[in-house]
Amino acid sequence: MRVIIIGAGEVGSSIAAGLADNHEVVVVDVDGERVDALTYSLDVLAIEGDGTSLSTLREAGIEQTDMLIASTDDDETNLVACGTAKTVDDPFTIARVKNVDYLETWEHAENAFGVDFMVCSNLLTAEDIVRVIGLPAARDVDPFAGGKVQMAEFEVDEGSPVAGQTVQEADRFESLTFAALLRENDVEIPSGETKIRAGDKVVVIGSPESVQGFAREVAPGATPTGNEDLVIIGGSEIGFHTARLLEDRGLHPRLIEQDHDRARELAEKLPDTVVMENDATDADFLAREHIDEADAVVATLESDEKNLLVSVLAKQLGAKRSVAVVESGEYVGIFETVGVDVAVNPREVTAEEITRFTRETHTENVALIESDRAEVLEIEVDRESALVGRPIREAVADLPTGLVVGAITRDREFVVPRGDTIIEPGDHVVVFVDMDILDDVSGKL
């Protein structure tokens, strides 16, 4: 497949890196330094130019292109690039936008703006935050198979009851699979005898009920009851949609916004949210508002530095959990190092969503683990799949080490994968794959 990517920032570069080995990739960016950097780091053709320009798109070979992905930080540039591409040929076009209004317009008018698939960063990020809040102690949560399967990643701290237990001892759930332990820089596929250590990150795949049950094992007492005190700091679009989605779940969050007009607008739009007008970096104000009693504080200010400050402040005051939006991918590790429980990077969330569309057609869904260490894939298998027609233990033994069948759905019903389970054509299989073997196995599944 030939793919043109408009924008060589974090999102575009991430997608290009994922495609470069198996596809013909052309990346277009107005920034010459970014183009040079990409030329040296990836096996792609990088062109300096304006992706909305017809001449630039022709230079990139738009007439021979199967897919165009517009992934710059500017909504209008992405929409115009898709529309321009459609005037020349009919490649599949994907546009990244932040403004939800564009998404709503596109959803109401088929192929509006010349876009075949639209990804809204702000909405995706808010959905990601709400999923993480709903599962205590989870660092990452993704749904598969229409919500019948869930993947979650937990970090085990020293006080966790599962620290020191074997996987067999910790696994008390019928429909749960321990897919991997992320230990420092290693990805370990666990057996029943593998001991879980404090500091490990555990990836589990199973029914939502079993994953929720395991969450209670990892962090007892943190289970949501529906009466959580949730505080959102910042009335950005991500903050607004986070509050709106929490309201949809019957929750009543509090939201802090400093700007008077924006606070008033949010109060009108969010009937079940208490909107407070104040500077969220004011420690005295946070103390007066009893942030120390909050079950979770979500920082959605439009500044990474301020999000870091208020998240650390909230934790110091006694908030049980902090979740922060981090626009710069290189800051994610810093946030988590200084004590922020979960750092959500909108660019990573967006790249993950777009990546799903660039895979082979039988890949239904994909989640990236720790950015690039592993992937969880949902695949509708056919008769040609190496997994079909024999017990899972035999099929997996013939594949490189690093693959785990985490869950199966058949006719929309959950099937617990065990060693003697035989996968049938048409099943939806959710597999964990170590990135080191992804290229070797993806064509065999």
N, C-alpha and C positions, 0 to 999 in steps of 0.2 A: 504494500500500500504506500502511496505517495502522500505525504502530509506536509502542509504549510502551517507553521506556527507563527502567529503575529505576536511579538513581545518576547524578549529574552530575559525577563525578570525571574523571580523565584518560581512562579507558576509555570511560565513557558519553559524555563530550563528544566524543571522537574519532569514535565511531560516529555520534553525532548530526550532526556536521559533514559526514560522508560521505553521510548520507541526506537532509539537510534540503532540498536543491535539488529532489529528485525524489519525495519521499514526504511524507506527513503525519506529523509526528513530535511526540510528547508525551514530555517528560522529567519524571520525578518524583524529588525529592530532599528529605530532611529539613532540609537546610541552606539557609536563606533567602538567604544571600549568594550561594551557588552558583547558585540559581535565578535571582536577579536578574541575575547576570553572564551567564548563558546567554540570558536574554531579550533582552539588548542585543546579544549577539554573533552569535546564530544565528536563522534564521527557523523557530523551533519554539515550541510551547506548553509553557511550563515551569510546573510545579505544585509548590508546597511541601507536602510530606506524606510519610507513611510508605507505602512501596510494598508492604508486607505487609498493609496495611489494605484491607478490602473496599470501604469507603466512598471511600477515595482512588482505588482502581482504577476504581470506577464514575465518579468525578468526571473521571478521565482518559479515560473512554469505552471501558472494557474490552469492552463488548458489541459494539462496532463495530471491534475491533482484529484485525488479521491476525497480528501478531507481537509478543511481549513479550520484551524482553531485560533480564535482571536482571544488572547489572554492578557492583554495589557492592563494597567491599573485604571484606564480611562474607559468608562462605559460607552461613550459616544464613538470613540475610535474603534472599539470592538464591533459595534453595530454597523458602522459605515464600512468596515473591512469586509464583513459578511455580505452586506448588500452589494458592494462593488464586485466581489467574487461571483455573485449570482448573475451579474450582467454579462459575464464572459462565458461562464460554463455552469455546470450544476454539481459542484462538489458538495459533500455533506458539510454543513457549517455549524460550528459550535461557538457560542459567544459567552464570555464571562462578564457578568454585570454585578454591580453592588446594589443599585437602586431597585427595590422590589416593584416599583411602578412599571418598569420595563418588563419585568417578568409577568405581571398581571396582564399587560397589554398583549404580550406574546401568547399567553395562555388563552386569551379570548379571540385571537385571530391567527389562524393557522399560517405558519411561515412568515409572520410579521417580521419586518426588518431584514428579510432574507435569511433568517436564522432557523436552522432545523432543530437545534437543541440549545436551550439556554440554562446556564448555571448561575444562580444568584448567591454570591459569597456571603452576604449579610444573613440571608435566611438559613443557608446551610450551617453557618457558624452558630446561630441561635439554636437550631435543632440539635446540633452536637452538644452544646452546653446543657440543654434541657435533658438530653439522654444521660449525660454524666451526672447531673444533679440527682436524677432518679435512681441511680445505682451507687450506693455509698461505697467509698473507697476505690471506685473504678477510675482508672486513668484514661480509658478509652472504651467506647461502647459503639457497636455497629449492628444494625438489624440485617437479617438475611431471610430469603424465602418468604417474602411478604410479612415479616415480623414473627414467623413461627420459630425462627432460630436467632440466637443472639451470640455475638462474640464480645467478650469483655477482657480487659487487661487490668490486673490488680497488682499493686506493689505491696509486698508483705513487710510490715515493720516488725520491730523486735517484740512488741507487745501482742502481736496477733496470735490467736490460738493455733493457727496452722503452721507457724514458724517452728521448725524442728520436727514436724510430722512428715511421714512419707506421703507420697501421692495417694497410695492406697488408703491410708488412714484419713486423709483429708477429703477423699472422694466418697461422699455419703449420698450421692444423688443419682437417680436412675438414668437420667437423660443428660449427663454432663460428661464432656471429654476434656481432659487436660491436654491441650495441644502443644504447649511449649513452656519452658522456663527461660527467661532472658536474664542471663547472669553475667554482669559486666559486659564484655564485648562478644560473649558467646550466645548462640541459640541452641538450647539443649532440648531434644525430644525426650520427655520423661517416660520412665517405666513405673510400675507400681511401687518399686523399691526406692525410687529417687526421693531423696530427702529435700524438703522445701526449706530454704534458709531465709533468715531475715535479710531484706535487701533485694531478694529475687522479685522479678516481675513475672506473674503467672498469667498465661493466656488460656482462657477456657472458652469452649463452644458448646452450646446446648439449648434447651428450651428456655424461654425467658424466666419461667418459674424456678428452674434449677439454677440458673445463673444468679437470680435474686437470692436463692437459698445459700449459694456459695458466698455471695457478698456478705451475708449475715455471719458466716463462719470466719471470714477474713476480718470483719470489723463489727463485732457484736455491739448492739446498742445504737448503731447508726442507721438502722432501717427506717425508711420514710414512713410516716404515719398519716400524711395528708395535712398535718398541722405544723409543718416546718416553718421556721422563721427564715425566710430567704430574702437577702438584701442584694439589690442590683445597684451598682455604682456607675452612673453615667447614662444619660438618656440618648445615646447614639442610636442609630438604626438597629445595631445588634442588640443594644440594651432594650429598646422598645420591643423588638420581636421576641426576645427572651421572656420578657414580662408577659407578652400576649400569649405565648405558647404555654407558660405556666398557668395563666388564667384558664386556658382551655382545658387544663388538667384539674381544674377546681381549686387551685392554690391561690393564695393572696399575698403576693410578694410586696416588699417595700422597694421603692426606687428613689435614688438621690440624684438630683440634677441641679447644677448651679445656675444655669441660664433661666431667667424668669419666664421668658416667652415660651421656651421649649418645655419647661416644667408645666406650665399651664396647658400647653397643647397635649402633653402626655397624660395629664390628669383627665382631660376630656376623652381621650382615646382608650384609656385603661380603667374601666369602672371598678375592677376588683383589685386594683393596685394602689397602695398608699404612696403618693408622690411627695417627696420632701425637697424643698428648694434650699440647697446649701452647698458649701464647698466640701467635697468628700475627703479632702486631705486635711481637714480640720479635726485633729485628734479629740479635742474637747467635745465637739459636736457628735462624733461617733460614739464617744463614751456615754454622752447624755441619751443617745438613742439606743443604748444597750446592744451595741454591735457584738459585745462579748457573749451575748446569748444566742447569736445567730447560728443556725445550723449550716448555712453556706453563704458566703459573700462572693458575688460575681462582679469582677471589675471589667467594665466595657467602655471605659473612657477612650477617646481617640488619641491616646498617647501611651506608648509602651512604658515610658518612665513613670508616668502617673499611675498606670495600672499596677506596676511593680510596687510603688510606694504605698498605695492604699491596700493592696493585698497583704503586704508584710505588716502594715499597721493593724489591719483587721485581725490577723493571726496573733499579733502581740497582745491585742486587747482581749483575745480569748475566743474568737470565732472558731467553730469546729473545723470548717473547711473553706478553702479559698480556690476560686476558679478565675483565671485571668485570660483576657484576649491579648495575644501577642502578635503584632503585625510582622515583625522581623523574625524570620525563622531562626537566625543565629542567636536570638535572645532566649529561645525556649529552654535550653539547658540551664541558663543562668537563673531564670525564674524558678525552676524546680529545685535548683541547688540551694537557693536561699529560703526555701520553705513554702513556696506556692504549691498547692497540692496538684493542680492540673493547669497546664498552659495550653490554650487552644489557639492554633495558628490558622487564620482564615485562608491563607494561601495554600497551606497543606490540605485543608479540607476541600478546597476548590480543585486542586490538582488531582486529588483522589477521585472526585466525582467525574472529572473529565476523562481520567485514565480509564474508567469503566467503559467509556464509549470507544476507546481506541483499541480494545482487546478483540480477540477473535469473537465471532458472533455468538458462540455458545457460552461465553462467560457472561453470567447474568449480573454479577455484582462483585465488587472488590473492595477490600479495606487494606490500607498500608499499616504495618506494625512498626512503631518507632521510626517513622519516615521511610526507611529503606532497608530494614533488617529482615523483614519477612512480609508475606501477603496472605490474606485470607480470601479465598475465591469461592464464589458460588457458580457451579457449572451444571448445565443440563446435559447429562451424558447421553451418548448414543452407542450403538453397537460396536463402534470402532474404539471406544475408550478402553484403556488398559485396566480400568477399575471394574468393568462390567463382566458378569457371568461367572464369577468364582469368588470364593471367600475373600474378604478384605485382607486378611493376614497374608494370603498368598499373593494377591495383586500388589500390595504395598512392598512385599519382600523383593519383588522384581524391579522396583523403582529405586532411584537414589535415596539415601537416607536424608530425611528432612521433610518428609510429607506425612501429614496426619489427616485421616478422614474424621472430621469433627462432628458432622451431623448429616442426615439424609431426610429429605421430604419426598414422599411418594403420594401422588393424588392429593396433595396439600396436607397430608398427615405426617407428623413427625415420626421418623424411624430411628431408634437408637442404634448407632453403628457399633457392632462388636466384631471380634475376629472372624466369626463364622457367618456374618451377615453377607448376603450376596446382593450386590447392587444391580438394578435392572435398567434397561434403556428407558430414558424419559425421566429417571430420578433426578432430583436436584441435590447435588452433593456439595457440602461446604467443607473445603479443605484448607488446612494451614500448610504453607509452603515456605521453607527457608529460601531467602533470596539467592543463595549460592546455587541452588538447583532449579530455580524457576525456569530458566531457558531450556534445561534438559527435559523437564516433565510437562511443561504447559502444552506442547503439541501432542502428548500421549493421553491427556485426560479427556 
